Amino acid sequence: AGYGAGLGVLALLAHLAVRLRAPCADPLLLPIAVLLNGIGLVLIYRLDLETPHDRAAPTQLVWSTLGVALFILVVAALRDHRELQRYAYLCVVAALALLALPILFPAVNGARIWIRIAGFSIQPGEFAKVLLAVFFAAYLAANRTALTYAGRRFSRFDRLQLPTGRVLGPIVTIWLLSVGVLVLERDLGTSLLFFGLFVVMLYVATGRTGWIAVGLLLASLGAVAVGRLEPHVHSRVEDWLHPFATIEAGQGANQLAQSLFSFAAGGVTGTGLGLGHSVLIGFAAKSDFILATAGEELGLAGLSALFLLYGLLVERGYRTGLSLRDPFGRLLATGLASIVALQVFVIAGGVTGLIPLTGMAMPFLAQGGSSVVTNWAIVALLIRVSHSARRPGRTPSDAPRDEPHGTQGDKIPGRSG
């Protein structure tokens, strides 16, 4: 009752902030975020019952409070999302500093992605991804013409247009940074998210399949090279390829094997809350593997509902981007929605054995203060952008100033002036 009342108060405050400061915003974004956050609290509280010495639900509610406070601050203080475009380079400098900061601290569970001081820990990379989305949106909005019309076509593949060497510099730089993060911090998830976000936004900005081809090629080369040379990443790849190797060796089931057993035991309708055994996964049951608890106790039906909620959240973000005429807002909304989509794919793929484990937190669902606060900030920005996209009587300044003739900006149906 206490957790439910606390979350209800937070939801009411967030709703009042939206009604007062962004009344035209998308009406589904906030309810979806509250529901996902609430489901996460339920699952974490359920696991706390089996680990009374390690209770995480009270801390999760505190982080949720901080996240909603940041949500209210962003909705109330940011009058126009286009104001962020002026701070693009400040955002990228801050993001790179946040990404590099954990290198100075000891590794936790094999990865240098945490900062722990006096019992307090944060994950700076969670905040860096939002700052990078702002920078990418501003950079691509300013340079989309050169990126769109540069390159050469192949006669056999008319739709494939690869960029020239001059404009290839930015994507190579981003690739090197993402590989650097992977090597120095041993964090496969952040590296994939970092690079994937840039490639998705680059494709949205230009509509050129050549960028997708180059992005997939560079990502594959980096992943193969680091996966073979970096021991921590290599061990995760080996666990992915042979999840039951420890059982065959008589050492018991590892985390991935226990996760797969949880999904199998859940079946279609699940065992019911409190009747599963996902706590056997160990220390990461409330964080990296929270989805295994949902899969076992809520079943395939519950997992489908969760994925539909995430899909609806991402779809509303993309819809907001398509509704905007200014390039920066369009790319910002797309980038923020893509962050959620990429995280869900990477995490769900890891715990189900589709791809190697990455160690990231499921948005809103998993234990993790930095993740909860950051995801509330993402929803706040989407609320603010959707308010600009949906408000009646938008001024001509909402239209792009330098949209080249024939691009996607002047093909949005139902828009005029």
Secondary structure, DSSP 8 states (H G I E B T S, - for coil): -HHHHHHHHHHHHHHHHHHHH-TTS-TTHHHHHHHHHHHHHHHHHHHHTT-TTS--HHHHHHHHHHHHHHHHHHHHH-S-GGGGGGGHHHHHHHHHHHHHGGGGS--BTTB---EEETTEEE-HHHHHHHHHHHHHHHHHHHHHHHHHH-SEEETTEEEEEE--HHHHHHHHHHHHHHHHHHHHH--HHHHHHHHHHHHHHHHHHH--HHHHHHHHHHHHHHHHHHHHH-HHHHHHHHHHH-TTHHHHTTS---HHHHHHHHHHHHTTT-S-TT---GGGG-TTTTTTTHHHHHHHHTHHHHHHHHHHHHHHHHHHHHHHHHH--SHHHHHHHHHHHHHHHHHHHHHHHHHTTSS-------TTTSS-HHHHHHHHHHHHHHHHHHHHHH-SS--GGGS-SS--TTSGGG--TT---
